[in-house]
Every structure is written in C-alpha cells, then in structure tokens.
C-alpha cells in the first residue's frame, strides 16, 4: 500500500508540474507566435503594394510614351506625307535619329516603329543604314497588334498579351521577350497609321521582382488569367518554371484559390501566399483619355508574393533560449515533484522552489515582449507590467491613480474610446493607437482588450499591447521609396502629380499664384556618350544639389525623366518664377562639375534650358501646365539652349 501510494505521488509529481507550467507559458508563447504571424501578413501586404505600384508605374509610363509619340506634330506630319503628300528624306532621317535617341534613353524599350494603314513599315528606330524607310519591305498586316489597332479610336491603345504570340529580339547582346503596344495616329480626324512600341518584358518583370525582393525569403508570382507565367525568371519556390509556361498546370494547388476571388491570402504548406488580380484596362492612368485593349482571356493578371509563416517548430528553432528555458522549467518542476514525493521532510525546500518558480513566471509576465494592463470601469490603471511601464516612463505609483487615456495621443483617442466601449460591453476590443511617454516619445501600438463582467456588470478589463513601431517605420520607408528618385534623392514624377493637386487646391482657396518650371540639361546625351553614364549620374546629382540650394523650403524639385526636372513654386507669380529660373540658369552656367575620366580628374561645364508657366486657377490637374512648360522648354532649346522661355496660359 505504501509503495502504491509512492507510485501515485511520483505520477502526480511528474504530471502536475507539466500541466501547470504548460498552462502558464502557453498563452505567452501563443501570443508571441500570433505576433510574428501578423508581422508576416503585414509584410506581405507591404511587398504586394510595392510590386503593384512598380508594375502599374512602368505600364503607365509605356502607355503614356506611346501616346506622346502618336500625338507629336512631327510624327503626324511625317505620316501625312507618307500617305500622299510626299516625305522629305532629310526630315525622315532626322526623325529616325530623334526617335532612336529617345529609345536609347529608356532601356525598357527595344524599338519604335511607324506603320501605315496597309501594315507597311514607314520608319523604325533604332535602325541600320538605309536610304529611305518607306522602301522597307516589312509588313505587319497579319499581326495581332496591327489588326487590333486598326479598329481603335484616337488615344486608344492595344497591348499584346505577354506570353502569347511570343516575339523575341536581340537587345544589348541578349535575346529578350517583347510585348508590343500599339496606338493609332490621327491627324485632323483621319487615320494616318499607327505607332508600335516594343516593351522589353524582361526588363519590366525584373524591376517588379527586384522591388518585391525586400525579404530574401520572398517568392513572387505574376501570371495571366489562364495561368500563363509572366516572369522571365522562375520563382524561388518553382525554380524550373519559365516565361510562358502554364503555371496553372504546374502548380494547380495554389492556382485554384487564386481563380476564385480578386484578392486575398491563404496558407500553402508553411508559406503565406498573398495575391491580387490586376486588370490594366480598368486602372486609372493619369493623362490617358482613351481605352486600353488586349486579348480578354489573358486579363486580369495575377500578382502575388509568398513568405514562410512562423510555426511552433520555427519559433523554437529561431529562439533557442525559449527551448532551453522550457526544458529547464519542466526539468526543475518534475525533479522537485519527485524529490517532494520521496522525502516529506524536504517540504520546506520544495516551497522555496515553488516560490522561485512563481517568481520566474511573474518575471516572464513583467518582462514579456508585449505590454499588459488592467483598467476599471473609469479607465483607471489597476495593473500594468514592467514592459509597458518602461515604454511610458512610469513607476508603479500610477496604479490606481492615473487614467490610461492620459497616455493616448489626441488623434488616437476616438479609436481607443470606441474599443473600450466594446470591452465594457463584454466584447473583445482592438485599437491601433499612439502612446505618448512622459518624455514625449511616441510609440505605435495595437491594443487588444477583453472585459470581465459579473452579473452583467463590467468589473475590469485586461489588455495586451503590441509594439508595431518598426512595422510602421517600414511602411513609411516603403512609401518614401515609391515617391523618391533613387539617384538624385529628389521626388519623382508620381510625387509631383500627387503634391501638385494639394498645392493647386490650396492656391485656389487662398487665391495665390502658383508656377511651374521645366528644366532640361543641354546636350546631356553628349556627356553620356563622351564620358560614360557614371559621369552622367554625377552630373545629375551635382545639378540637383545646386538647384536645391537655390530654392525655398516650400518649393518642390522633382526628377521627371532622364535629364528632365520640374519645379513647383507655390505662392509665386510667373514673372517671379522666371527670376528663379534665371538665378538657377546663371548658377548652372557658372558651375564647373568635377569629374574623373580615364583616371584623370577634370571639370566640365554644363548649361540648362528652361520653360516657365503659370498654373491657372481653373486648372484641376497639372497636365496642361506641364505641356505648356515643355513647349517653352522646346522653344528654349530650339532658340539655342541655355535660356528661358515663359509660356502664358
């Protein structure tokens, strides 16, 4: 009987500590795992947004580029002459050289072709030595883009579906797939032909993949509506897949959920796959007034990203301290239980060990990676762990004296109050807030609380507080990268268009003038050709640094093209803007840019041409002002460069 009782005590000494320790540590570890999983979900959302913005930006620029060429008066004049009025051979050669120069500045394009109404090539850029492009025997009459574009209205576009009707070209010593963009050319209401712009699809998809490889474990998905793989390189999870392969057949398991909804996320094995369907025909492209056409069965495209999701196994593998702590805790508890069972006279020692265990659990609560607190019905702090006290720079004297609302930023109070009302009603409440410490330091957090009721009356609440400051900083960093030119560190065209609407609205409300300056570095191609693109980059950085030193804080300098820049001048009349442009012109003319060519330090002089215009009160977008400023810029270049032309509204 005594031996049987000892066996029972030994069994209890082993099982009870295991149950108690597991019940104590499980909630903390579970919350930690959920926090890491939520971080992965937030990261996939951020990466998806970056990839979507990059893809749509490049598509938009390609469409805008094709439309801009189709609307050029010189192109219309050339096509009109081709169709009956006669073409000047010298003008044709000049136009070919001009278009070839434009293509060379944009590595995403391989060629630009003008095609007449019968499908014959009129002009190709870049092109080899030829006497007259009109005698080229290339015919495009049987192609999908010619048949489709022949039926389009002015400013409509047709995009050949990537992966279908494949066309490859030798570009920079490498065979790359191309996607053709075609738009008709109209002059005085008459169709004169079309513009064909070939897009280097490999360059575009590599840019998307590079933008989305923020995490080295990320895998990227881009496919058409039928599952055709649109990336020119395989994903990390499917390294053998190639451009044009049937992804729907090779990866049927992840493809099936993608076809059932427009966007979402689901777990596939130990990875989280987030996707979104993008239809380029329905996206709002600024500056485009026509419609976009393609083969309907290839759209919409599917863009996705996958990241490995944290599991209990990976959590324990990544955090060896937790494993050792669990092993140590379990071993200690079991050993103490066995020791207590065998020797009753050591009960006092066992109590001390139990006290030590309780202290460890308390320390785990107090120093957890997240904050914990309890509030009464008035929001007064009843309990708060040391982690959150340290965040707020407080001592335990605040318990029972201070309201938690005192540490919430004013703009976050409505969300906190709404969540606290849910908690008081017995529901789970959650709010994303900004905590303000005693020293003024701000911390972005997510508060998840639950209320405890007794006889349907609220008694107190318990809440868990997660620090999401780093996640917010990552989101801000990604947003800044999408709006900034990486070479010159000034804003890009997208930010200019977004900020211009704000400034134009403010100028309209306050009845203040606002002006725009367009700038282009003279003979910049000559610098690249003679000294190399590295020197060209240094010239661009020196040029932007010089201009920034001559502007006010509220003035907005943006890089809108290769060597093209724009300055938005709030509260500035056109004559004053002209003075600003003159000050910049003189400073640029007097500046010697230090460079190194063939290992020899030297300096070069540069000049710039300027187009200045005023943004009228009735204008709702920047499109008309940019066109006027560009016209002034072209006049300045035509008149000899290194000068300013003011264009009236």
C-alpha positions as CSV (number, residue, x, y, z in Angstrom):
1,X,0.0,0.0,0.0
2,X,2.8,2.3,0.9
3,X,4.6,1.6,-2.3
4,X,1.4,2.1,-4.4
5,X,0.9,5.4,-2.7
6,X,4.5,6.4,-3.6
7,X,3.8,5.5,-7.2
8,X,0.8,7.7,-7.2
9,X,2.7,10.6,-5.6
10,X,5.5,10.1,-8.2
11,X,3.0,10.2,-11.0
12,X,1.4,13.4,-9.6
13,X,4.9,14.9,-9.1
14,X,5.6,14.4,-12.8
15,X,2.2,15.3,-14.4
16,X,1.0,18.2,-12.2
17,X,4.1,20.4,-12.8
18,X,4.0,19.7,-16.5
19,X,0.3,20.7,-16.7
20,X,0.8,23.8,-14.5
21,X,3.9,25.1,-16.3
22,X,2.3,24.4,-19.7
23,X,-0.9,26.2,-18.8
24,X,1.2,29.2,-17.5
25,X,3.6,29.6,-20.5
26,X,1.2,28.6,-23.3
27,X,-0.7,32.0,-23.5
28,X,2.5,34.0,-23.6
29,X,4.1,31.8,-26.3
30,X,0.9,31.7,-28.3
31,X,0.6,35.5,-28.3
32,X,4.3,35.7,-29.4
33,X,3.6,33.3,-32.3
34,X,0.5,35.3,-33.3
35,X,2.5,38.5,-33.2
36,X,5.1,37.0,-35.6
37,X,2.4,35.7,-37.9
38,X,0.7,39.1,-38.0
39,X,4.1,40.6,-38.8
40,X,4.4,38.3,-41.8
41,X,0.9,39.2,-43.0
42,X,1.7,42.9,-42.8
43,X,5.0,42.4,-44.6
44,X,3.2,40.6,-47.5
45,X,0.7,43.5,-47.8
46,X,3.6,46.0,-47.9
47,X,5.6,43.9,-50.5
48,X,2.4,43.5,-52.6
49,X,1.8,47.2,-52.6
50,X,5.4,47.9,-53.7
51,X,5.1,45.3,-56.5
52,X,1.7,46.6,-57.7
53,X,3.0,50.2,-57.7
54,X,6.1,49.3,-59.7
55,X,4.2,47.3,-62.3
56,X,1.5,49.9,-62.8
57,X,4.0,52.7,-62.9
58,X,6.0,51.0,-65.7
59,X,2.9,50.1,-67.7
60,X,1.6,53.6,-67.3
61,X,4.8,55.2,-68.5
62,X,4.9,52.8,-71.5
63,X,1.3,53.8,-72.5
64,X,2.0,57.5,-72.0
65,X,5.1,57.2,-74.0
66,X,3.3,55.6,-76.9
67,X,0.5,58.2,-76.8
68,X,3.0,61.0,-76.6
69,X,4.8,59.8,-79.8
70,X,1.4,59.4,-81.6
71,X,0.5,63.0,-80.7
72,X,3.8,64.5,-81.8
73,X,3.1,67.0,-84.7
74,X,6.3,65.9,-86.4
75,X,5.1,62.3,-86.4
76,X,1.6,63.3,-87.8
77,X,3.3,65.5,-90.4
78,X,5.6,62.6,-91.4
79,X,2.7,60.1,-91.6
80,X,0.5,62.5,-93.6
81,X,3.4,62.9,-96.1
82,X,3.8,59.1,-96.3
83,X,0.1,58.8,-97.2
84,X,0.2,61.1,-100.2
85,X,1.8,64.5,-99.7
86,X,5.4,63.3,-100.0
87,X,8.1,62.8,-97.5
88,X,11.3,64.9,-97.2
89,X,14.2,62.3,-97.0
90,X,16.3,64.6,-94.8
91,X,13.3,65.1,-92.4
92,X,12.8,61.4,-92.3
93,X,16.4,60.8,-91.4
94,X,16.2,63.4,-88.7
95,X,13.0,61.9,-87.3
96,X,14.6,58.4,-87.3
97,X,17.6,59.8,-85.4
98,X,15.4,61.6,-82.9
99,X,13.3,58.6,-82.1
100,X,16.4,56.4,-81.9
101,X,17.8,58.8,-79.3
102,X,14.6,58.6,-77.3
103,X,14.6,54.8,-77.3
104,X,18.3,54.7,-76.2
105,X,17.4,56.7,-73.1
106,X,14.8,54.1,-72.0
107,X,16.2,50.6,-71.6
108,X,12.7,49.2,-71.1
109,X,12.0,49.7,-74.8
110,X,13.6,47.8,-77.7
111,X,12.2,49.6,-80.8
112,X,9.7,52.1,-82.1
113,X,8.0,51.6,-85.5
114,X,5.6,53.7,-87.5
115,X,3.2,51.7,-89.7
116,X,0.9,52.9,-92.4
117,X,-2.7,52.0,-92.8
118,X,-1.8,49.0,-95.0
119,X,0.5,47.5,-92.4
120,X,3.8,48.5,-94.1
121,X,6.7,49.8,-92.1
122,X,7.3,53.5,-92.6
123,X,10.0,54.1,-90.0
124,X,11.9,52.1,-87.5
125,X,14.0,53.3,-84.5
126,X,16.7,52.3,-83.9
127,X,17.6,51.3,-87.4
128,X,20.6,50.4,-89.5
129,X,21.8,52.5,-92.5
130,X,19.0,52.7,-95.1
131,X,18.3,55.0,-97.9
132,X,14.6,55.6,-97.3
133,X,12.4,53.8,-94.6
134,X,9.4,53.9,-97.0
135,X,11.0,51.2,-99.1
136,X,11.3,48.8,-96.1
137,X,9.5,45.6,-97.1
138,X,8.5,44.7,-93.6
139,X,4.8,44.0,-93.4
140,X,2.8,43.9,-90.1
141,X,-0.6,43.4,-91.7
142,X,-1.1,39.9,-90.3
143,X,0.0,40.7,-86.7
144,X,-2.4,40.8,-83.8
145,X,-1.4,44.4,-82.8
146,X,-2.0,45.7,-86.4
147,X,-5.4,44.1,-86.7
148,X,-6.5,45.4,-83.3
149,X,-5.0,48.9,-83.5
150,X,-6.6,49.4,-87.0
151,X,-10.0,49.4,-85.2
152,X,-9.1,51.7,-82.4
153,X,-10.1,55.3,-81.9
154,X,-7.7,58.1,-81.2
155,X,-5.8,57.7,-77.9
156,X,-6.9,54.1,-77.6
157,X,-4.1,51.5,-77.1
158,X,-3.7,47.8,-77.7
159,X,-1.3,45.7,-75.7
160,X,-0.1,42.3,-77.0
161,X,-0.6,39.8,-74.2
162,X,2.7,38.7,-72.6
163,X,3.5,35.0,-73.1
164,X,1.1,34.9,-76.2
165,X,2.2,35.2,-79.8
166,X,5.8,35.4,-78.4
167,X,8.2,37.7,-80.1
168,X,11.9,37.7,-79.2
169,X,14.5,40.3,-80.1
170,X,18.3,40.6,-79.7
171,X,18.7,43.5,-77.3
172,X,22.1,44.6,-75.8
173,X,23.6,41.2,-76.8
174,X,20.8,39.2,-75.1
175,X,17.6,37.6,-76.6
176,X,14.7,39.0,-74.7
177,X,10.9,38.7,-75.0
178,X,9.0,41.8,-76.0
179,X,5.4,43.0,-75.6
180,X,4.0,45.2,-78.3
181,X,2.0,48.4,-77.5
182,X,0.1,49.9,-80.5
183,X,-1.9,53.1,-80.8
184,X,-3.4,54.7,-83.9
185,X,-2.2,58.1,-85.4
186,X,-4.9,60.5,-86.3
187,X,-4.5,63.9,-88.0
188,X,-7.5,66.1,-88.5
189,X,-9.8,63.2,-87.8
190,X,-8.1,60.9,-90.4
191,X,-6.3,57.7,-89.5
192,X,-2.7,58.0,-90.8
193,X,-1.3,54.8,-89.4
194,X,-0.1,53.6,-86.0
195,X,2.8,53.7,-83.5
196,X,4.2,50.4,-82.4
197,X,6.3,50.5,-79.2
198,X,8.1,47.2,-78.2
199,X,8.5,46.8,-74.4
200,X,11.4,44.8,-73.0
201,X,9.2,42.5,-70.9
202,X,12.3,41.0,-69.2
203,X,13.4,44.5,-68.0
204,X,9.9,45.2,-66.6
205,X,9.5,42.0,-64.8
206,X,13.0,42.1,-63.3
207,X,12.1,45.6,-62.0
208,X,9.0,44.2,-60.3
209,X,10.9,41.2,-58.8
210,X,13.7,43.5,-57.6
211,X,11.1,45.8,-55.9
212,X,9.3,42.8,-54.2
213,X,12.5,41.0,-53.0
214,X,12.6,43.2,-49.9
215,X,12.7,39.9,-47.9
216,X,15.3,37.3,-49.1
217,X,12.7,34.5,-48.5
218,X,10.0,36.2,-50.6
219,X,8.7,34.4,-53.7
220,X,7.0,36.4,-56.5
221,X,4.0,35.3,-58.7
222,X,2.9,37.0,-61.9
223,X,0.6,35.1,-64.3
224,X,-2.2,35.9,-66.7
225,X,-5.8,34.9,-66.3
226,X,-5.2,31.5,-67.9
227,X,-2.2,30.7,-65.7
228,X,0.5,31.7,-68.1
229,X,3.7,32.5,-66.3
230,X,4.7,36.2,-67.0
231,X,8.0,36.4,-65.1
232,X,11.2,35.9,-67.2
233,X,12.8,34.2,-64.2
234,X,11.4,31.3,-62.1
235,X,10.2,32.0,-58.5
236,X,12.2,30.8,-55.6
237,X,9.6,28.1,-54.9
238,X,9.3,27.0,-58.5
239,X,12.8,27.5,-59.9
240,X,12.2,25.4,-63.0
241,X,9.2,27.4,-64.3
242,X,9.9,29.6,-67.3
243,X,8.3,32.5,-69.1
244,X,5.2,31.4,-70.9
245,X,4.8,28.1,-69.0
246,X,1.4,27.0,-67.7
247,X,1.6,27.8,-64.0
248,X,-2.0,26.7,-63.6
249,X,-0.9,23.2,-64.6
250,X,2.4,23.1,-62.8
251,X,1.0,24.5,-59.6
252,X,-2.6,23.6,-59.5
253,X,-2.9,23.7,-55.7
254,X,-2.1,27.4,-55.3
255,X,-3.7,28.4,-58.5
256,X,-7.2,27.1,-57.7
257,X,-7.9,29.6,-54.8
258,X,-6.4,32.5,-56.9
259,X,-9.1,31.9,-59.6
260,X,-12.0,32.2,-57.0
261,X,-11.5,35.8,-55.8
262,X,-10.0,39.1,-56.8
263,X,-7.6,39.3,-53.9
264,X,-6.7,37.6,-50.7
265,X,-4.2,35.5,-48.8
266,X,-4.0,31.8,-47.9
267,X,-1.6,29.4,-46.3
268,X,0.1,26.9,-48.6
269,X,2.2,24.5,-46.7
270,X,4.5,26.5,-44.5
271,X,4.1,29.7,-46.7
272,X,1.6,32.5,-46.7
273,X,0.6,33.5,-50.3
274,X,-1.0,36.9,-50.8
275,X,-2.3,37.7,-54.3
276,X,-4.3,40.4,-56.2
277,X,-5.8,40.4,-59.6
278,X,-4.8,43.4,-61.7
279,X,-6.7,44.4,-64.8
280,X,-4.7,47.1,-66.6
281,X,-7.7,48.0,-68.7
282,X,-9.6,49.3,-65.7
283,X,-6.8,51.0,-63.8
284,X,-6.9,54.8,-63.6
285,X,-4.0,56.0,-65.7
286,X,-3.5,59.8,-65.3
287,X,-3.1,61.6,-68.6
288,X,-4.9,58.9,-70.6
289,X,-8.3,59.7,-72.1
290,X,-8.8,56.6,-74.3
291,X,-9.3,52.9,-73.5
292,X,-6.9,50.0,-73.3
293,X,-7.5,46.8,-75.2
294,X,-5.9,43.3,-75.1
295,X,-7.0,39.7,-75.5
296,X,-9.8,39.3,-73.0
297,X,-8.8,35.8,-71.9
298,X,-5.4,36.9,-70.7
299,X,-6.7,39.6,-68.3
300,X,-6.7,40.3,-65.4
301,X,-3.2,39.4,-64.4
302,X,-2.4,37.9,-61.0
303,X,0.3,39.4,-58.9
304,X,1.3,37.6,-55.7
305,X,4.1,37.2,-53.0
306,X,4.7,34.3,-50.6
307,X,6.7,34.3,-47.4
308,X,7.4,31.5,-44.9
309,X,5.0,31.6,-41.9
310,X,6.2,31.1,-38.4
311,X,5.3,27.8,-36.8
312,X,6.0,26.4,-33.4
313,X,8.9,24.4,-34.9
314,X,10.4,27.5,-36.5
315,X,9.8,29.6,-33.4
316,X,11.6,27.1,-31.2
317,X,14.4,26.8,-33.8
318,X,14.9,30.5,-34.0
319,X,14.8,31.2,-30.3
320,X,17.0,28.6,-28.6
321,X,16.7,30.5,-25.3
322,X,13.0,29.7,-25.2
323,X,13.7,25.9,-25.7
324,X,16.3,25.8,-23.0
325,X,14.0,27.8,-20.7
326,X,11.2,25.3,-21.3
327,X,13.5,22.3,-20.8
328,X,14.9,23.9,-17.6
329,X,11.5,24.8,-16.3
330,X,10.0,21.3,-17.0
331,X,13.0,19.5,-15.6
332,X,13.1,21.6,-12.5
333,X,9.4,21.2,-11.8
334,X,9.5,17.4,-12.3
335,X,12.6,17.0,-10.3
336,X,11.2,19.0,-7.4
337,X,8.0,16.9,-7.6
338,X,9.8,13.6,-7.4
339,X,12.0,14.9,-4.7
340,X,9.0,16.0,-2.7
341,X,7.3,12.7,-3.2
342,X,10.3,10.7,-1.9
343,X,11.2,12.9,1.0
344,X,8.4,14.6,3.0
345,X,10.9,16.2,5.3
346,X,12.2,18.4,2.5
347,X,8.8,20.1,2.0
348,X,10.3,23.4,3.2
349,X,12.8,23.3,0.4
350,X,10.1,22.4,-2.1
351,X,8.1,25.5,-1.0
352,X,11.1,27.7,-1.7
353,X,11.5,26.1,-5.2
354,X,7.8,26.7,-5.8
355,X,8.3,30.3,-4.8
356,X,11.2,30.6,-7.2
357,X,9.1,29.1,-10.0
358,X,6.3,31.6,-9.3
359,X,8.9,34.4,-9.4
360,X,10.1,33.2,-12.8
361,X,6.5,33.2,-14.1
362,X,6.0,36.7,-12.7
363,X,9.2,37.9,-14.3
364,X,8.0,36.4,-17.6
365,X,4.8,38.4,-17.3
366,X,6.6,41.6,-16.2
367,X,9.3,41.4,-18.8
368,X,7.2,40.0,-21.7
369,X,7.9,41.4,-25.2
370,X,4.5,43.0,-25.1
371,X,2.7,45.1,-22.6
372,X,-0.2,44.1,-20.2
373,X,-2.5,46.2,-18.2
374,X,-5.9,46.1,-16.4
375,X,-8.4,49.0,-16.2
376,X,-11.5,49.6,-14.1
377,X,-14.8,51.0,-15.5
378,X,-13.4,54.6,-15.4
379,X,-10.3,53.6,-17.3
380,X,-8.0,53.9,-14.2
381,X,-5.0,51.7,-14.3
382,X,-5.4,48.7,-11.9
383,X,-2.3,46.8,-13.1
384,X,0.5,47.2,-15.6
385,X,3.5,45.0,-16.3
386,X,7.1,46.4,-16.3
387,X,7.4,46.3,-20.0
388,X,4.6,48.8,-20.6
389,X,5.7,50.9,-17.6
390,X,9.1,51.2,-19.2
391,X,7.5,52.2,-22.5
392,X,5.7,55.1,-20.8
393,X,8.5,56.0,-18.5
394,X,6.3,55.4,-15.4
395,X,6.6,53.8,-12.0
396,X,4.1,51.7,-10.1
397,X,2.9,54.8,-8.3
398,X,0.5,55.3,-11.3
399,X,-1.5,52.2,-10.4
400,X,-4.9,53.3,-9.1
401,X,-4.2,57.0,-9.7
402,X,-3.8,57.7,-13.5
403,X,-6.2,57.1,-16.4
404,X,-4.8,55.1,-19.3
405,X,-6.4,57.7,-21.7
406,X,-3.8,60.3,-20.4
407,X,-1.1,58.4,-22.4
408,X,-3.1,58.2,-25.7
409,X,-2.4,60.8,-28.4
410,X,-5.3,63.1,-29.1
411,X,-5.8,61.8,-32.7
412,X,-5.9,58.2,-31.4
413,X,-8.5,58.8,-28.6
414,X,-11.6,58.2,-30.7
415,X,-10.3,54.7,-31.7
416,X,-9.3,53.9,-28.1
417,X,-12.7,55.0,-26.7
418,X,-14.6,53.0,-29.3
419,X,-12.6,49.9,-28.5
420,X,-13.0,50.5,-24.7
421,X,-16.8,50.7,-25.1
422,X,-16.7,47.2,-26.8
423,X,-14.7,45.9,-23.9
424,X,-17.2,47.4,-21.3
425,X,-20.0,45.6,-23.2
426,X,-18.2,42.3,-22.8
427,X,-16.9,42.1,-26.3
428,X,-13.3,42.0,-27.4
429,X,-12.0,45.4,-28.4
430,X,-9.0,46.3,-30.5
431,X,-7.5,49.7,-31.5
432,X,-4.3,51.0,-33.2
433,X,-3.1,53.9,-31.1
434,X,-0.1,56.2,-30.4
435,X,1.2,56.1,-26.8
436,X,3.0,59.2,-25.5
437,X,5.6,58.6,-22.8
438,X,6.4,61.1,-20.0
439,X,9.4,62.3,-22.1
440,X,7.2,62.9,-25.1
441,X,8.5,59.8,-27.0
442,X,5.8,58.3,-29.2
443,X,5.2,54.6,-29.8
444,X,2.8,53.0,-32.3
445,X,0.9,50.1,-30.7
446,X,-2.1,47.7,-31.1
447,X,-4.2,47.3,-28.0
448,X,-6.3,44.1,-27.7
449,X,-8.6,44.1,-24.7
450,X,-11.3,41.9,-23.2
451,X,-13.7,42.8,-20.4
452,X,-14.8,40.8,-17.4
453,X,-18.4,41.1,-16.3
454,X,-20.1,40.0,-13.1
455,X,-23.9,39.8,-13.1
456,X,-23.8,41.6,-16.4
457,X,-21.9,44.5,-14.9
458,X,-18.5,45.4,-16.0
459,X,-15.8,44.8,-13.4
460,X,-12.4,45.3,-15.1
461,X,-10.6,44.7,-18.3
462,X,-7.3,43.0,-19.3
463,X,-5.4,44.2,-22.4
464,X,-2.4,43.1,-24.4
465,X,-0.3,45.9,-26.0
466,X,1.9,45.1,-29.1
467,X,4.6,47.4,-30.2
468,X,4.2,48.0,-34.0
469,X,6.6,51.0,-34.3
470,X,9.1,49.1,-36.5
471,X,6.3,47.9,-38.8
472,X,5.0,51.5,-39.2
473,X,8.5,52.7,-39.9
474,X,8.9,50.0,-42.6
475,X,5.6,51.1,-44.2
476,X,6.8,54.8,-44.2
477,X,10.1,53.7,-45.7
478,X,8.4,51.8,-48.5
479,X,6.1,54.7,-49.2
480,X,9.1,57.1,-49.4
481,X,10.9,54.8,-51.7
482,X,7.9,54.7,-54.1
483,X,7.9,58.6,-54.2
484,X,11.7,59.3,-54.5
485,X,14.2,59.1,-57.3
486,X,17.0,56.8,-56.1
487,X,19.8,58.5,-58.0
488,X,19.3,62.2,-57.1
489,X,17.3,61.7,-53.9
490,X,14.7,64.2,-55.0
491,X,11.0,63.4,-55.6
492,X,9.8,61.7,-58.7
493,X,7.0,62.4,-61.2
494,X,4.4,60.5,-59.1
495,X,5.0,62.6,-56.1
496,X,4.9,65.8,-58.2
497,X,1.5,64.9,-59.5
498,X,0.2,64.0,-56.1
499,X,1.6,67.1,-54.4
500,X,0.6,69.4,-57.2
501,X,-3.1,68.6,-56.6
502,X,-2.7,69.6,-53.0
503,X,-0.8,72.9,-53.8
504,X,-3.3,73.8,-56.6
505,X,-6.2,73.3,-54.3
506,X,-4.5,75.4,-51.6
507,X,-3.7,78.1,-54.2
508,X,-7.4,78.1,-55.4
509,X,-8.7,78.5,-51.8
510,X,-6.3,81.4,-50.9
511,X,-6.2,83.0,-54.3
512,X,-2.4,82.8,-54.5
513,X,-0.4,82.3,-57.7
514,X,1.4,79.1,-58.4
515,X,4.0,78.5,-61.2
516,X,5.9,75.6,-62.8
517,X,9.4,75.4,-64.2
518,X,10.5,72.6,-66.6
519,X,14.3,72.1,-66.9
520,X,16.4,70.0,-69.2
521,X,20.2,69.7,-69.1
522,X,21.6,70.7,-72.5
523,X,23.5,68.1,-74.5
524,X,23.3,65.6,-71.8
525,X,23.5,62.7,-74.2
526,X,26.8,64.0,-75.4
527,X,28.1,63.8,-71.8
528,X,27.0,60.2,-71.5
529,X,28.5,59.3,-74.9
530,X,31.8,61.1,-74.3
531,X,32.4,60.3,-70.6
532,X,30.1,57.4,-69.8
533,X,26.9,57.0,-67.8
534,X,28.8,57.1,-64.4
535,X,29.9,60.7,-65.2
536,X,26.3,61.4,-66.3
537,X,25.0,60.3,-63.0
538,X,27.5,62.5,-61.1
539,X,26.4,65.5,-63.3
540,X,22.7,64.8,-62.4
541,X,23.5,64.6,-58.7
542,X,25.6,67.8,-58.8
543,X,22.9,69.5,-60.8
544,X,20.1,68.7,-58.3
545,X,22.3,69.6,-55.3
546,X,22.9,73.0,-56.9
547,X,19.2,73.7,-57.6
548,X,18.1,72.6,-54.1
549,X,20.4,75.2,-52.6
550,X,18.7,78.0,-54.6
551,X,15.1,77.1,-53.7
552,X,12.8,77.9,-50.8
553,X,11.7,75.2,-48.4
554,X,8.2,75.1,-49.8
555,X,9.4,74.8,-53.4
556,X,9.2,71.2,-54.8
557,X,12.0,69.9,-57.1
558,X,11.3,66.6,-58.9
559,X,13.1,64.5,-61.5
560,X,10.5,63.6,-64.2
561,X,12.8,62.0,-66.7
562,X,16.4,61.2,-67.6
563,X,17.8,64.7,-67.5
564,X,14.4,66.4,-67.2
565,X,13.4,68.1,-64.0
566,X,10.4,70.2,-62.8
567,X,10.0,72.7,-60.0
568,X,6.6,73.6,-58.5
569,X,6.6,77.1,-57.0
570,X,3.7,77.8,-54.6
571,X,2.7,81.4,-54.0
572,X,4.8,82.6,-57.0
573,X,3.7,84.6,-60.0
574,X,5.1,83.8,-63.4
575,X,7.5,86.7,-63.5
576,X,8.9,85.8,-60.1
577,X,9.2,82.2,-61.4
578,X,11.2,83.5,-64.4
579,X,13.6,85.2,-62.0
580,X,14.0,82.0,-60.1
581,X,14.7,80.2,-63.3
582,X,17.2,82.9,-64.3
583,X,19.0,82.5,-61.0
584,X,19.3,78.8,-61.5
585,X,20.4,79.2,-65.1
586,X,23.2,81.6,-64.2
587,X,24.3,79.3,-61.3
588,X,24.4,76.3,-63.5
589,X,26.3,78.1,-66.3
590,X,28.9,79.3,-63.8
591,X,29.4,75.9,-62.1
592,X,32.2,73.6,-63.1
593,X,31.3,69.9,-62.3
594,X,34.2,67.9,-61.0
595,X,34.5,64.5,-62.7
596,X,37.1,61.8,-63.3
597,X,37.6,60.5,-66.8
598,X,40.0,57.7,-67.6
599,X,41.5,58.1,-64.2
600,X,42.2,61.9,-64.7
601,X,40.4,64.4,-62.5
602,X,38.8,67.2,-64.5
603,X,35.8,69.6,-64.6
604,X,33.1,70.1,-67.2
605,X,30.7,73.0,-67.8
606,X,27.0,72.4,-68.3
607,X,24.0,74.6,-69.2
608,X,20.3,74.1,-69.0
609,X,17.2,75.2,-70.8
610,X,14.0,76.3,-69.0
611,X,10.3,76.5,-69.7
612,X,8.2,78.6,-67.3
613,X,4.4,78.8,-67.0
614,X,1.7,79.9,-64.6
615,X,-0.9,77.4,-63.4
616,X,-4.3,78.9,-64.0
617,X,-7.0,78.9,-61.2
618,X,-9.4,76.8,-63.2
619,X,-7.0,74.0,-64.0
620,X,-7.7,70.9,-62.0
621,X,-4.6,68.8,-62.9
622,X,-1.0,69.5,-63.8
623,X,-1.3,68.1,-67.3
624,X,-1.9,71.4,-69.2
625,X,0.8,73.2,-67.2
626,X,3.4,70.5,-67.9
627,X,2.6,70.7,-71.6
628,X,3.0,74.5,-71.6
629,X,6.2,74.3,-69.7
630,X,7.5,71.6,-72.0
631,X,6.6,73.7,-75.0
632,X,8.6,76.6,-73.5
633,X,11.4,74.2,-72.9
634,X,11.4,73.0,-76.5
635,X,11.4,76.7,-77.7
636,X,14.3,77.5,-75.5
637,X,16.3,74.5,-76.9
638,X,15.3,75.4,-80.5
639,X,16.5,79.0,-79.9
640,X,19.9,77.9,-78.9
641,X,19.6,76.4,-75.4
642,X,20.8,77.9,-72.1
643,X,17.8,80.2,-72.0
644,X,14.4,80.7,-70.5
645,X,11.0,80.8,-72.3
646,X,7.9,82.0,-70.5
647,X,4.7,80.4,-71.7
648,X,1.4,82.2,-71.0
649,X,-1.7,80.3,-70.0
